[in-house]
């Protein structure tokens, strides 16, 4: 999640999904784009982000799009979020809370959910109209990140197992 300059949607964000077959993912996204056009009249068009081409719907300052960044399918709401996904100044792998959590997650896994709680609090503070209670801020400060993942498939008892990590620093 990232702040967005849009008056319509002040917060944007993106998902990056690793794909094993990019050609199949491209065909699937094309089919979904065609379906969106048929059902809702929403038309995706090629949009340039510097040297990168993505498919996007832009209406005024609203932006929704998708593109491929290497083996990652990126789906974004907000132009700033899409630009961040393709030209991130600080890669996710540079966050110690993320790389440390990866070591504790099941491998292989069904996907990873990661929230940098420091960045989320900073965003909430910038967007909020009420000042944050200093006692609450002090209590939340040690919580750095939350990460979750599940195992692939179902075990012999019919259960899917997962891991939830909360990164805390003094």
C-alpha positions, 0 to 999 in steps of 0.5 A: 500500500502506498499513498496516492495523489488521486483525489478519488483514491488517496491510497493505492497499492500493488500485488506482485505475483510470481508466475511460472509460465509468463505466456500463460499469465499474459493470455489469462490477463488478456482474457480478463481484460476482454471480459472486463470490456465486455461486461463493464465497458472498461478498456485496458490500453498500453500505457508507458511508465518510462521504458516499461509498457503496462496495460491500464485503465485511466479515468481522470486521476484514477489508475488501475493496471497490470504488467510483467516485471520479470517473472512477476505479474504486477497488478496495481491501483494508482500510478504511483504504486505501479511505478513503485512496483517497476522502479522501486527505490528500495526493494522488498529484499532490502528489509531485514524483517522480510528476509528474516521471515522468509527463512522461517516460512514453509518452503515451498509455500502457497504465497507470502503476505507481508506488511511493513508495519512501520510503513503502514503506521507512517502512511496512516499518520500522514493520511489521518486527520486526528493526531495519534495518541502518543501512548498508542504510538509507543505501544505499537512502535516495537511491532515491525512487520507481519508475515504469513504463508501457507504450505502447498496442498492439503495434508493427509488430515485434510488441513492446510498448514500455515505460519504467521510471524509478527516481527518485534524489536525492542 
